[in-house]
C-alpha cells in the first residue's frame, strides 16, 4: 500500500465505517461508487490548505471486459488541468454473478442499511481497493516520498518491552556469564579475576570476583 494511503486509512477509516452503516444504496451500487466513497471519506478528510485534494466527481472508469474483466479507476487531483503525475489509480477484477464477484457476493439487493457482517465485508473490500492504489509517474522530479510502497508493519510502532521482561533478560544474561566465568576460573586457578568486565544490556560493568568460591558463593 502507498504510505499516503496507509496513513489516510489509519486516520479516517472510522469515518468510512460510519458512512457505510447509514448508506442505503450500497446493496445495489457498483464499484465506482465505492471508489468515490474512498476518496470522500478516506483520502480527502483532514486535508488542510496546500494539501492534496482528490476530485471524486471526475473519476474515470476504464473497462474493456464483458461479463467478466477488470476495471481501472483514474482519480484526478482537484486542480486545473491535472498532469500525468496528478492521478491515483486503482483496479478491481469483477465477475457476472455473486459466485465470482466480490461486491455482488456482499450485496443482498434490498434498499436497506447494511448488516454488521456486510459493513465488515464492505470495509475489507474498500481496503483492498485502497491497497491496490498507485500513483503513476511518481519518479524523477515528480517523485513524492509519501507515494512509495510500504507494508502494514511499517506503520506500527515498535513494541516496548515490559520492565519485568528487561530485568529477566538481564538476570539470565548475568547468570550465563557468571557460570561461564566460573567454568574458566575452575580450569585456571591462577587467572586474574579482579577486574572482569561484563557487558549487560549494552552497559560495561567492571566486577571483582577474586574472593568468590566456586560452588559456594562468596
Secondary structure, DSSP 8 states (H G I E B T S, - for coil): -BHHHHHHHHHHHHHHHHHHHH-SSGGG--HHHHHHHHIIIIISTT--TTS--B-GGG-EEEE--SSSEEEEEEEEBSSTT--TTSEEEEEEEE-SSTTT-HHHHH--S-SS---HHHHHHHHHHHHHHHHT-B-TT--GGG--GGGSB--GGGGS------HHHHHHHHHHHHHHHHHHHHHHHHH-TT---SSEEEEETTEEEEE--TT-BTTTB-
